[in-house]
Amino acid sequence: MQIKLKITNQLIWNLILGFSFLIIMSLSRIATGIVFKAPASETGSNMEAFFLGFRYDLRYVGIIMMLVFIEGLFKKTNPFSSNQGKKWVLGIWLFFSFCLFILYATDFVHFAYLHQRLNASILTYLENLGISTQMMWQSYPIVKIIFGFLLSMFGFYKFIQFTYNMVAQKVTTTKSKPLTHILFFLLFAYCIVGNIVYTGGQYPLRWSNAYTLGSDYKANLALNPFQSFFSTLDFRNSKVDMELLHENYEAISDYLQIPIAERNNKTLNFKRSYAPIQNDSVGGQIKNVVLVICESFSMYKSSLINNPLNATPYFNKMSKEGVFFNRAFSPAYGTARGVWAVLTGIPDVQPGKTSSRNPLAVDQHTIITDFKNHEKFYFLGGSASWANIRGVLTNNISDLNIYEQGKYNSKEVDVWGISDHDLFIEANKILKEKTKPFFAIIQTADNHRPYTIPANDLKQFKKRIVPNDSLLKHGYESNDEFNAFRYTDFCIEQFIESAKKEAYFKNTLFVFVGDHGIKGDAGDMLPRVFSDNGLTNMHVPLLFYAPSILKAKTYTTPVSQLDVLPSIASLTNIAYTNTTLGRNVFSLVQNSDQNEIFLFDDFANSIGLYSNTHYIGFPIKDDKNFKFKSTQDNQLVKPDTIAVQMKKQTSLIYETAKYLLTNNKKLTQ
């Protein structure tokens, strides 16, 4: 028996547009692969990534085709039977075109800047719309982008209208058999699901499938902005696994070195108090603290690991004169998350929005409040309202003096306020007049788009121009980025050399830590696990600098931004109370290889644990799909008892962090 299928003009038009948009999306992926080339370490074909990417594209085109298909089943909404139906369908395809352009254009910029596909965390920029708009205006050709958008939308409109007229003139079939409807419904449904689902077998196509391709580059190449954006929306809110916390409280207490007498499984006590050590020679000499949080201070781009471009020679010199940790990490990417981790001692595992923007997380105990005899200062070139940092600071440090834009004599140079050079000058001017002990935080910003270097500084600071091939080989994307990093080193040099002339220098502990790194290929400068698993995104320097007090030493012990304040408090030998995941780094150095550092990747919605011997990482909602590697040679390691322990520890720290975000209230005095 021969079965004949009647394909209507509505179905033909739907298929033509669907295939056309699939071609556009595939070409965009090819362009991404051409513009953002694979790291030198990548081997083999990218065809698997392109095929998986085609399936992701097919999903979102399938959703639109299904919607249009269903509308076409009814005469009043069929575009070839009703003028109103034509308007509705035309509107649907135009809306899809609008979303396509906006998401892909934003994704391209996002990928160029962060080496990650577009995700829901970008919504946080809407909360500082003024600053975000200024940064975009100063960094990108907005007028050209708007013109391109209008031109593209006009082109999409004309193309959709042209295909409609073409089908209307050549095809007259408006009715089809039920069998045709069923087959096309199943086809579109399959496109949306992405896999054939059956009990005990495969699941629908998910974003985590991209991370089975063996590298972050291939995963990013496979994903499209629709998939990466919408897949991250549901991570904006998450519940704490209290059962896991209670069952494993002893394990996390061991990790945090909580005294046995202070442990309480029922109340989940994380509080541990430290008394000053009698006759401590180091702490007795430290009167003041200056903590510098350095914007985008990525280790592999610096001179600290012998990068041949030598962007930070002065800081490299300082690292040899202080106590330097070359395996320090921010627990998560992003300035707001980095500042949060330093101030609170908690990894910012808030999905989507950062914790500083969460009203429920604003109330936090911070060790800074234990510096009771110190005047407290926070210096930044822009506004403290950025990312609601002001709320975190003022709500938890009652006697804090905030210096921000509008309070300086220096002129603002861009969206981030005054230059870092002027910021250090202004801070030094204030600190040198202080007679009481002080704790000052200086947050830099110039190593960030739009990479502004003031004309006045170009008299002392000379830009270097490096060939593009050399820039790319050693971790940089442009000369602007390279010189901005060099400018950071210049500003630190000017600050330290000026401070050396002041009385406060000799009894001040200077601490430098990066707010985050930048994802990229570190080549042979670091073990391959750093580049292949995105650890360059969070690998930063941590330097304790007091040359007349501290004996120079370099440690390979893995440490975290979470550890900064407990370590400072320990060095200065004050009484302090720690209530979070931070630990004193100087208590960890004896077991260097055993120490494990927690990492959270908001872009990939994954968590991990790093030690000097192993790295494990896995998607938050798919812990069976994990990577377990040697951190020495990046080889995949067969899962064993160490893998089991590290996976369990990773989940435990993650759940503890989620719990502490809203359960680390200020202590009553």
BANUPA-807887 format. One record per residue (C-alpha): residue number from 1; x, y, z. Coordinates in nm, 3 decimals. Layout:
<pts>
PT     i         x         y         z
PT   NUM         X         Y         Z
...
</pts>
This chain:
<pts>
PT     i         x         y         z
PT     1     0.000     0.000     0.000
PT     2     0.141     0.336    -0.103
PT     3     0.109     0.622     0.146
PT     4     0.093     0.972     0.004
PT     5     0.176     1.271     0.220
PT     6     0.035     1.611     0.130
PT     7     0.267     1.889     0.244
PT     8     0.085     2.220     0.268
PT     9     0.220     2.562     0.176
PT    10     0.223     2.647     0.546
PT    11     0.452     2.349     0.617
PT    12     0.675     2.428     0.319
PT    13     0.716     2.790     0.435
PT    14     0.787     2.669     0.787
PT    15     1.055     2.428     0.666
PT    16     1.220     2.685     0.438
PT    17     1.251     2.936     0.721
PT    18     1.362     2.669     0.967
PT    19     1.641     2.547     0.739
PT    20     1.742     2.906     0.661
PT    21     1.784     2.993     1.027
PT    22     1.972     2.669     1.087
PT    23     2.217     2.774     0.815
PT    24     2.257     3.120     0.974
PT    25     2.323     2.968     1.318
PT    26     2.569     2.715     1.174
PT    27     2.757     2.990     0.992
PT    28     2.774     3.183     1.320
PT    29     2.932     2.881     1.487
PT    30     3.183     2.847     1.203
PT    31     3.265     3.218     1.241
PT    32     3.316     3.165     1.614
PT    33     3.560     2.884     1.541
PT    34     3.749     3.101     1.293
PT    35     3.768     3.415     1.509
PT    36     3.832     3.238     1.840
PT    37     4.088     2.981     1.740
PT    38     4.151     2.665     1.939
PT    39     4.440     2.668     2.189
PT    40     4.765     2.520     2.066
PT    41     4.706     2.221     2.293
PT    42     4.383     2.126     2.114
PT    43     4.423     1.830     1.884
PT    44     4.187     1.643     1.659
PT    45     3.879     1.749     1.470
PT    46     3.605     1.982     1.596
PT    47     3.340     1.803     1.390
PT    48     3.184     1.645     1.699
PT    49     3.144     1.990     1.853
PT    50     2.988     2.126     1.534
PT    51     2.747     1.834     1.513
PT    52     2.640     1.873     1.876
PT    53     2.607     2.246     1.813
PT    54     2.379     2.175     1.517
PT    55     2.156     1.973     1.749
PT    56     2.139     2.263     1.994
PT    57     2.049     2.496     1.706
PT    58     1.789     2.249     1.584
PT    59     1.625     2.254     1.928
PT    60     1.548     2.626     1.924
PT    61     1.453     2.635     1.558
PT    62     1.233     2.334     1.632
PT    63     1.051     2.524     1.909
PT    64     0.957     2.802     1.667
PT    65     0.865     2.556     1.393
PT    66     0.644     2.363     1.635
PT    67     0.468     2.683     1.742
PT    68     0.408     2.791     1.382
PT    69     0.302     2.437     1.288
PT    70     0.037     2.430     1.562
PT    71    -0.097     2.769     1.456
PT    72    -0.123     2.645     1.098
PT    73    -0.360     2.366     1.202
PT    74    -0.639     2.620     1.256
PT    75    -0.793     2.816     0.973
PT    76    -0.809     3.145     1.166
PT    77    -0.438     3.136     1.244
PT    78    -0.312     2.966     0.927
PT    79    -0.093     3.224     0.747
PT    80    -0.223     3.115     0.405
PT    81    -0.590     3.115     0.504
PT    82    -0.610     3.425     0.721
PT    83    -0.448     3.767     0.701
PT    84    -0.444     3.775     1.080
PT    85    -0.268     3.437     1.080
PT    86    -0.006     3.574     0.843
PT    87     0.062     3.864     1.080
PT    88     0.091     3.630     1.377
PT    89     0.337     3.395     1.207
PT    90     0.536     3.682     1.060
PT    91     0.557     3.828     1.411
PT    92     0.677     3.499     1.558
PT    93     0.961     3.466     1.306
PT    94     1.055     3.833     1.345
PT    95     1.066     3.792     1.722
PT    96     1.292     3.491     1.679
PT    97     1.509     3.698     1.445
PT    98     1.526     3.973     1.708
PT    99     1.630     3.726     1.980
PT   100     1.878     3.563     1.741
PT   101     2.056     3.890     1.669
PT   102     2.056     4.021     2.026
PT   103     2.173     3.695     2.183
PT   104     2.435     3.618     1.917
PT   105     2.577     3.972     1.912
PT   106     2.595     3.980     2.291
PT   107     2.737     3.629     2.294
PT   108     3.013     3.727     2.053
PT   109     3.120     4.017     2.275
PT   110     3.081     3.803     2.588
PT   111     3.295     3.525     2.439
PT   112     3.560     3.772     2.323
PT   113     3.584     3.914     2.673
PT   114     3.539     3.612     2.900
PT   115     3.601     3.311     2.672
PT   116     3.260     3.178     2.775
PT   117     2.931     3.155     2.593
PT   118     2.653     3.389     2.700
PT   119     2.481     3.285     3.023
PT   120     2.227     3.415     3.274
PT   121     2.494     3.580     3.489
PT   122     2.495     3.865     3.237
PT   123     2.164     3.976     3.388
PT   124     2.362     4.108     3.684
PT   125     2.486     4.391     3.461
PT   126     2.130     4.519     3.437
PT   127     2.142     4.598     3.806
PT   128     2.419     4.852     3.743
PT   129     2.277     4.963     3.411
PT   130     2.439     5.307     3.416
PT   131     2.792     5.177     3.474
PT   132     2.742     4.884     3.236
PT   133     2.616     5.116     2.962
PT   134     2.912     5.349     3.004
PT   135     3.159     5.061     2.992
PT   136     2.996     4.925     2.677
PT   137     2.995     5.270     2.517
PT   138     3.363     5.322     2.597
PT   139     3.467     4.969     2.492
PT   140     3.264     4.887     2.181
PT   141     3.135     5.061     1.864
PT   142     2.777     5.087     1.990
PT   143     2.657     5.307     1.702
PT   144     2.778     5.053     1.446
PT   145     2.622     4.769     1.643
PT   146     2.284     4.948     1.652
PT   147     2.307     5.021     1.281
PT   148     2.394     4.656     1.216
PT   149     2.096     4.548     1.426
PT   150     1.852     4.770     1.234
PT   151     1.995     4.657     0.900
PT   152     1.978     4.290     1.004
PT   153     1.619     4.318     1.124
PT   154     1.520     4.484     0.798
PT   155     1.696     4.204     0.607
PT   156     1.522     3.935     0.813
PT   157     1.185     4.099     0.754
PT   158     1.238     4.118     0.379
PT   159     1.362     3.760     0.361
PT   160     1.066     3.621     0.559
PT   161     0.824     3.819     0.344
PT   162     0.999     3.707     0.023
PT   163     0.976     3.338     0.115
PT   164     0.606     3.378     0.199
PT   165     0.529     3.534    -0.138
PT   166     0.735     3.269    -0.318
PT   167     0.547     2.981    -0.151
PT   168     0.208     3.152    -0.192
PT   169     0.262     3.185    -0.568
PT   170     0.387     2.832    -0.635
PT   171     0.198     2.614    -0.385
PT   172    -0.178     2.603    -0.349
PT   173    -0.226     2.313    -0.104
PT   174    -0.381     2.433     0.222
PT   175    -0.499     2.097     0.357
PT   176    -0.304     1.791     0.458
PT   177    -0.385     1.446     0.592
PT   178    -0.376     1.365     0.966
PT   179    -0.081     1.132     0.906
PT   180     0.119     1.428     0.777
PT   181     0.034     1.624     1.091
PT   182     0.142     1.338     1.316
PT   183     0.472     1.280     1.138
PT   184     0.571     1.647     1.138
PT   185     0.463     1.687     1.501
PT   186     0.693     1.396     1.593
PT   187     0.974     1.542     1.382
PT   188     0.953     1.883     1.551
PT   189     0.921     1.720     1.892
PT   190     1.235     1.518     1.828
PT   191     1.420     1.836     1.725
PT   192     1.321     1.998     2.056
PT   193     1.401     1.699     2.279
PT   194     1.726     1.631     2.098
PT   195     1.735     1.262     2.186
PT   196     1.491     0.972     2.183
PT   197     1.384     0.935     2.544
PT   198     1.301     0.598     2.694
PT   199     1.296     0.465     3.047
PT   200     1.643     0.385     3.174
PT   201     1.808     0.520     2.862
PT   202     1.912     0.857     2.729
PT   203     1.786     1.185     2.864
PT   204     1.684     1.489     2.659
PT   205     1.973     1.688     2.514
PT   206     2.122     1.901     2.793
PT   207     2.385     2.173     2.817
PT   208     2.610     1.934     3.011
PT   209     2.642     1.720     2.698
PT   210     2.878     1.985     2.566
PT   211     3.119     1.919     2.852
PT   212     3.165     1.557     2.751
PT   213     3.364     1.664     2.444
PT   214     3.691     1.670     2.635
PT   215     3.774     2.041     2.646
PT   216     3.624     2.375     2.741
PT   217     3.698     2.508     2.393
PT   218     3.493     2.238     2.222
PT   219     3.215     2.274     2.478
PT   220     3.194     2.647     2.413
PT   221     3.207     2.590     2.038
PT   222     2.914     2.347     2.060
PT   223     2.688     2.561     2.277
PT   224     2.480     2.839     2.128
PT   225     2.369     3.147     2.325
PT   226     2.009     3.022     2.346
PT   227     2.119     2.699     2.512
PT   228     2.383     2.850     2.740
PT   229     2.161     3.141     2.848
PT   230     1.835     2.960     2.917
PT   231     2.009     2.661     3.074
PT   232     2.160     2.884     3.341
PT   233     1.840     3.062     3.441
PT   234     1.729     2.789     3.679
PT   235     2.059     2.817     3.869
PT   236     1.963     3.158     3.999
PT   237     1.798     2.998     4.301
PT   238     1.907     2.684     4.477
PT   239     1.827     2.504     4.803
PT   240     2.078     2.377     5.057
PT   241     2.107     2.002     5.108
PT   242     2.076     2.015     5.488
PT   243     2.079     1.637     5.519
PT   244     2.421     1.622     5.352
PT   245     2.553     1.894     5.584
PT   246     2.436     1.725     5.903
PT   247     2.558     1.383     5.793
PT   248     2.904     1.514     5.701
PT   249     2.951     1.788     5.959
PT   250     3.253     1.611     6.111
PT   251     3.425     1.598     5.771
PT   252     3.382     1.971     5.706
PT   253     3.489     2.042     6.066
PT   254     3.812     1.851     6.003
PT   255     3.868     2.050     5.682
PT   256     3.815     2.380     5.867
PT   257     4.021     2.271     6.170
PT   258     3.735     2.340     6.411
PT   259     3.838     2.236     6.765
PT   260     3.654     1.923     6.874
PT   261     3.521     2.098     7.184
PT   262     3.350     2.362     6.969
PT   263     3.181     2.127     6.722
PT   264     2.803     2.104     6.720
PT   265     2.630     1.892     6.459
PT   266     2.282     2.013     6.554
PT   267     2.349     2.386     6.520
PT   268     2.613     2.346     6.247
PT   269     2.864     2.557     6.435
PT   270     3.148     2.691     6.220
PT   271     3.274     2.938     6.476
PT   272     3.631     2.910     6.601
PT   273     3.802     3.174     6.811
PT   274     4.173     3.250     6.814
PT   275     4.366     3.422     7.090
PT   276     4.690     3.617     7.038
PT   277     5.015     3.422     7.077
PT   278     5.238     3.546     7.355
PT   279     5.573     3.699     7.253
PT   280     5.499     3.675     6.882
PT   281     5.791     3.853     6.711
PT   282     5.618     3.905     6.376
PT   283     5.278     4.023     6.498
PT   284     5.440     4.261     6.742
PT   285     5.603     4.451     6.455
PT   286     5.293     4.483     6.235
PT   287     5.091     4.791     6.315
PT   288     4.898     4.851     5.991
PT   289     4.751     4.648     5.708
PT   290     4.704     4.750     5.344
PT   291     4.513     4.492     5.139
PT   292     4.519     4.553     4.762
PT   293     4.260     4.367     4.551
PT   294     4.400     4.376     4.198
PT   295     4.165     4.376     3.900
PT   296     4.205     4.080     3.660
PT   297     4.550     3.986     3.791
PT   298     4.581     3.660     3.602
PT   299     4.892     3.465     3.701
PT   300     4.976     3.325     3.359
PT   301     4.978     3.672     3.202
PT   302     5.224     3.804     3.463
PT   303     5.599     3.777     3.509
PT   304     5.542     3.555     3.814
PT   305     5.554     3.236     3.607
PT   306     5.817     3.364     3.364
PT   307     5.581     3.481     3.092
PT   308     5.828     3.606     2.826
PT   309     5.635     3.931     2.773
PT   310     5.731     4.029     3.130
PT   311     5.430     4.250     3.201
PT   312     5.483     4.274     3.579
PT   313     5.857     4.295     3.655
PT   314     5.815     4.510     3.967
PT   315     5.555     4.281     4.124
PT   316     5.777     3.985     4.038
PT   317     6.060     4.155     4.229
PT   318     5.826     4.210     4.525
PT   319     5.723     3.843     4.524
PT   320     6.087     3.747     4.581
PT   321     6.104     3.983     4.879
PT   322     5.783     3.868     5.047
PT   323     5.585     3.556     5.132
PT   324     5.439     3.450     4.801
PT   325     5.180     3.180     4.722
PT   326     5.198     3.078     4.356
PT   327     4.897     2.844     4.372
PT   328     4.633     3.086     4.496
PT   329     4.282     3.093     4.351
PT   330     3.968     3.296     4.356
PT   331     3.690     3.046     4.429
PT   332     3.482     3.194     4.145
PT   333     3.526     3.425     3.848
PT   334     3.423     3.791     3.863
PT   335     3.521     4.102     4.057
PT   336     3.207     4.106     4.273
PT   337     3.256     3.737     4.359
PT   338     3.625     3.791     4.430
PT   339     3.568     4.088     4.659
PT   340     3.291     3.893     4.835
PT   341     3.521     3.595     4.893
PT   342     3.797     3.813     5.037
PT   343     3.565     4.012     5.267
PT   344     3.346     3.727     5.394
PT   345     3.551     3.408     5.360
PT   346     3.264     3.241     5.173
PT   347     3.273     3.128     4.808
PT   348     3.011     3.323     4.617
PT   349     2.815     3.028     4.481
PT   350     2.501     3.234     4.425
PT   351     2.392     3.130     4.074
PT   352     2.325     3.411     3.827
PT   353     2.321     3.710     4.058
PT   354     2.619     3.765     4.285
PT   355     2.569     3.738     4.661
PT   356     2.643     4.107     4.715
PT   357     2.314     4.175     4.532
PT   358     2.116     3.929     4.745
PT   359     1.929     4.110     5.024
PT   360     1.924     3.789     5.229
PT   361     2.303     3.765     5.220
PT   362     2.397     4.123     5.304
PT   363     2.431     4.052     5.678
PT   364     2.777     3.892     5.711
PT   365     3.039     3.853     5.980
PT   366     3.380     3.960     5.853
PT   367     3.713     3.929     6.035
PT   368     3.783     4.294     5.956
PT   369     3.557     4.384     6.249
PT   370     3.804     4.207     6.482
PT   371     4.063     4.473     6.408
PT   372     3.903     4.676     6.686
PT   373     4.194     4.916     6.741
PT   374     4.235     4.996     6.373
PT   375     4.087     5.274     6.164
PT   376     3.932     5.112     5.860
PT   377     3.939     5.240     5.503
PT   378     3.813     5.124     5.165
PT   379     3.949     5.298     4.856
PT   380     3.817     5.248     4.505
PT   381     3.828     5.472     4.201
PT   382     3.459     5.441     4.113
PT   383     3.139     5.414     4.310
PT   384     3.088     5.175     4.602
PT   385     2.730     5.131     4.482
PT   386     2.867     4.902     4.211
PT   387     2.734     4.547     4.266
PT   388     2.592     4.670     4.601
PT   389     2.940     4.647     4.755
PT   390     2.847     4.953     4.958
PT   391     2.568     4.754     5.127
PT   392     2.805     4.468     5.214
PT   393     3.066     4.709     5.351
PT   394     2.851     4.952     5.545
PT   395     2.614     4.689     5.681
PT   396     2.894     4.484     5.833
PT   397     3.180     4.725     5.913
PT   398     3.025     5.006     6.115
PT   399     3.330     5.232     6.141
PT   400     3.450     5.202     5.782
PT   401     3.565     5.510     5.590
PT   402     3.479     5.469     5.223
PT   403     3.668     5.678     4.968
PT   404     3.513     5.670     4.621
PT   405     3.453     5.888     4.316
PT   406     3.342     6.234     4.421
PT   407     3.571     6.230     4.726
PT   408     3.900     6.268     4.541
PT   409     4.080     6.565     4.395
PT   410     4.184     6.357     4.094
PT   411     3.976     6.363     3.777
PT   412     3.776     6.062     3.666
PT   413     3.916     5.903     3.350
PT   414     3.644     5.654     3.253
PT   415     3.344     5.460     3.381
PT   416     3.556     5.313     3.664
PT   417     3.636     5.657     3.809
PT   418     3.987     5.785     3.874
PT   419     4.293     5.598     3.748
PT   420     4.467     5.337     3.962
PT   421     4.776     5.560     3.976
PT   422     4.572     5.847     4.117
PT   423     4.389     5.604     4.348
PT   424     4.717     5.491     4.504
PT   425     4.837     5.852     4.533
PT   426     4.514     5.956     4.706
PT   427     4.527     5.655     4.941
PT   428     4.892     5.714     5.031
PT   429     4.819     6.080     5.098
PT   430     4.552     5.985     5.353
PT   431     4.732     5.692     5.515
PT   432     5.061     5.872     5.575
PT   433     4.883     6.119     5.804
PT   434     4.741     5.848     6.032
PT   435     4.885     5.799     6.379
PT   436     4.649     5.522     6.489
PT   437     4.681     5.170     6.343
PT   438     4.481     5.126     6.023
PT   439     4.339     4.852     5.803
PT   440     4.300     4.979     5.445
PT   441     4.162     4.802     5.137
PT   442     4.247     4.939     4.793
PT   443     4.053     4.799     4.498
PT   444     4.203     4.865     4.154
PT   445     4.013     4.874     3.823
PT   446     4.224     4.986     3.527
PT   447     4.322     4.635     3.413
PT   448     3.971     4.613     3.270
PT   449     3.799     4.735     2.958
PT   450     3.815     5.007     2.829
PT   451     4.183     4.978     2.939
PT   452     4.226     5.351     2.995
PT   453     4.576     5.485     3.057
PT   454     4.563     5.861     3.134
PT   455     4.765     6.088     2.907
PT   456     4.948     6.237     3.208
PT   457     5.091     5.897     3.299
PT   458     5.223     5.837     2.948
PT   459     5.508     6.074     3.034
PT   460     5.644     5.810     3.274
PT   461     5.474     5.496     3.149
PT   462     5.574     5.400     2.797
PT   463     5.347     5.171     2.599
PT   464     5.495     4.870     2.425
PT   465     5.371     4.733     2.096
PT   466     5.402     4.356     2.060
PT   467     5.324     4.159     1.741
PT   468     4.984     3.989     1.751
PT   469     5.125     3.639     1.717
PT   470     5.345     3.693     2.022
PT   471     5.056     3.844     2.219
PT   472     4.829     3.549     2.145
PT   473     5.102     3.296     2.218
PT   474     5.157     3.439     2.563
PT   475     4.799     3.493     2.675
PT   476     4.701     3.839     2.550
PT   477     4.437     3.938     2.298
PT   478     4.549     4.292     2.223
PT   479     4.816     4.549     2.294
PT   480     4.558     4.748     2.491
PT   481     4.511     4.456     2.731
PT   482     4.886     4.395     2.752
PT   483     4.965     4.757     2.832
PT   484     4.683     4.777     3.084
PT   485     4.843     4.487     3.271
PT   486     5.180     4.661     3.251
PT   487     5.012     4.979     3.379
PT   488     4.890     4.786     3.685
PT   489     5.251     4.695     3.761
PT   490     5.354     5.057     3.708
PT   491     5.087     5.180     3.951
PT   492     5.189     4.928     4.218
PT   493     5.552     5.032     4.178
PT   494     5.465     5.402     4.215
PT   495     5.259     5.323     4.526
PT   496     5.517     5.106     4.703
PT   497     5.807     5.336     4.619
PT   498     5.607     5.633     4.754
PT   499     5.503     5.437     5.065
PT   500     5.868     5.348     5.135
PT   501     5.933     5.718     5.191
PT   502     5.666     5.737     5.461
PT   503     5.696     5.648     5.828
PT   504     5.411     5.395     5.816
PT   505     5.586     5.167     5.566
PT   506     5.825     4.988     5.801
PT   507     5.549     4.847     6.025
PT   508     5.282     4.786     5.762
PT   509     5.182     4.451     5.615
PT   510     5.094     4.488     5.246
PT   511     4.885     4.208     5.100
PT   512     4.819     4.176     4.727
PT   513     4.562     3.938     4.578
PT   514     4.396     3.919     4.237
PT   515     4.018     3.950     4.227
PT   516     4.010     3.682     3.954
PT   517     4.205     3.556     3.656
PT   518     4.114     3.545     3.287
PT   519     4.046     3.221     3.107
PT   520     4.300     3.144     2.837
PT   521     4.582     2.917     2.727
PT   522     4.888     2.935     2.954
PT   523     5.083     2.709     2.719
PT   524     5.383     2.546     2.888
PT   525     5.400     2.809     3.160
PT   526     5.165     2.607     3.382
PT   527     5.052     2.244     3.396
PT   528     4.801     2.174     3.119
PT   529     4.520     2.121     3.371
PT   530     4.510     2.499     3.421
PT   531     4.434     2.580     3.058
PT   532     4.231     2.274     2.965
PT   533     3.994     2.303     3.261
PT   534     3.959     2.679     3.286
PT   535     4.163     2.715     3.607
PT   536     4.341     3.016     3.457
PT   537     4.008     3.192     3.514
PT   538     4.069     3.180     3.890
PT   539     4.447     3.147     3.932
PT   540     4.578     3.465     4.098
PT   541     4.880     3.578     4.302
PT   542     4.872     3.610     4.681
PT   543     5.159     3.809     4.830
PT   544     5.229     3.909     5.192
PT   545     5.482     4.191     5.171
PT   546     5.662     4.343     5.468
PT   547     6.032     4.318     5.375
PT   548     6.166     4.435     5.712
PT   549     5.940     4.192     5.904
PT   550     5.868     3.880     5.696
PT   551     6.134     3.642     5.571
PT   552     6.101     3.590     5.195
PT   553     5.953     3.256     5.100
PT   554     5.759     3.108     4.807
PT   555     5.497     2.841     4.871
PT   556     5.329     2.605     4.625
PT   557     5.052     2.528     4.878
PT   558     4.708     2.565     4.716
PT   559     4.528     2.852     4.891
PT   560     4.220     3.064     4.832
PT   561     4.094     3.420     4.855
PT   562     3.882     3.285     5.142
PT   563     4.204     3.250     5.342
PT   564     4.319     3.611     5.309
PT   565     4.159     3.766     5.620
PT   566     4.225     3.474     5.860
PT   567     4.589     3.478     5.747
PT   568     4.623     3.854     5.795
PT   569     4.466     3.830     6.140
PT   570     4.705     3.548     6.227
PT   571     5.012     3.741     6.109
PT   572     4.912     4.053     6.299
PT   573     4.848     3.836     6.606
PT   574     4.510     3.976     6.706
PT   575     4.221     3.797     6.873
PT   576     3.973     3.704     6.602
PT   577     3.675     3.484     6.532
PT   578     3.643     3.290     6.209
PT   579     3.297     3.164     6.112
PT   580     3.339     3.066     5.748
PT   581     3.541     2.855     5.503
PT   582     3.858     3.064     5.518
PT   583     4.167     2.926     5.691
PT   584     4.504     3.059     5.798
PT   585     4.738     2.976     5.507
PT   586     5.035     2.950     5.739
PT   587     4.870     2.655     5.913
PT   588     4.832     2.477     5.577
PT   589     5.186     2.489     5.441
PT   590     5.305     2.181     5.629
PT   591     5.062     1.962     5.432
PT   592     5.102     2.137     5.101
PT   593     5.007     1.852     4.866
PT   594     4.710     1.742     5.076
PT   595     4.541     2.082     5.090
PT   596     4.238     2.116     4.860
PT   597     4.084     2.433     4.720
PT   598     3.719     2.467     4.619
PT   599     3.631     2.619     4.279
PT   600     3.294     2.732     4.143
PT   601     3.236     2.804     3.774
PT   602     2.918     3.006     3.733
PT   603     2.950     2.999     3.354
PT   604     2.960     2.621     3.325
PT   605     2.747     2.565     3.640
PT   606     3.015     2.334     3.771
PT   607     3.216     2.286     4.090
PT   608     3.555     2.137     4.154
PT   609     3.843     2.075     4.392
PT   610     4.212     2.137     4.324
PT   611     4.515     1.997     4.505
PT   612     4.879     1.974     4.405
PT   613     4.820     1.616     4.293
PT   614     4.464     1.596     4.157
PT   615     4.181     1.801     4.013
PT   616     3.816     1.701     4.000
PT   617     3.533     1.896     3.839
PT   618     3.171     1.823     3.749
PT   619     2.840     1.992     3.664
PT   620     2.637     2.082     3.974
PT   621     2.336     1.885     3.856
PT   622     2.525     1.597     3.698
PT   623     2.797     1.473     3.934
PT   624     2.831     1.146     3.742
PT   625     2.983     1.336     3.451
PT   626     3.308     1.433     3.625
PT   627     3.668     1.497     3.523
PT   628     3.939     1.352     3.746
PT   629     4.290     1.449     3.643
PT   630     4.645     1.461     3.760
PT   631     4.748     1.823     3.817
PT   632     5.103     1.737     3.716
PT   633     5.057     1.603     3.364
PT   634     4.682     1.663     3.305
PT   635     4.623     1.296     3.233
PT   636     4.281     1.158     3.309
PT   637     4.315     0.938     3.614
PT   638     4.113     0.624     3.671
PT   639     3.862     0.699     3.949
PT   640     3.970     0.552     4.281
PT   641     3.926     0.622     4.651
PT   642     4.086     0.965     4.608
PT   643     3.831     1.055     4.340
PT   644     3.544     0.939     4.559
PT   645     3.676     1.143     4.852
PT   646     3.736     1.457     4.642
PT   647     3.394     1.439     4.477
PT   648     3.225     1.407     4.814
PT   649     3.436     1.687     4.959
PT   650     3.353     1.915     4.665
PT   651     2.978     1.869     4.713
PT   652     3.014     1.914     5.088
PT   653     3.202     2.244     5.058
PT   654     2.952     2.363     4.796
PT   655     2.653     2.292     5.021
PT   656     2.833     2.450     5.318
PT   657     2.899     2.763     5.111
PT   658     2.533     2.784     5.009
PT   659     2.431     2.749     5.372
PT   660     2.677     3.013     5.496
PT   661     2.570     3.271     5.238
PT   662     2.260     3.335     5.446
PT   663     2.377     3.195     5.782
PT   664     2.691     3.393     5.860
PT   665     2.528     3.677     6.050
PT   666     2.728     3.944     6.230
PT   667     2.833     3.834     6.575
PT   668     2.685     4.011     6.875
PT   669     2.947     4.213     7.054
</pts>
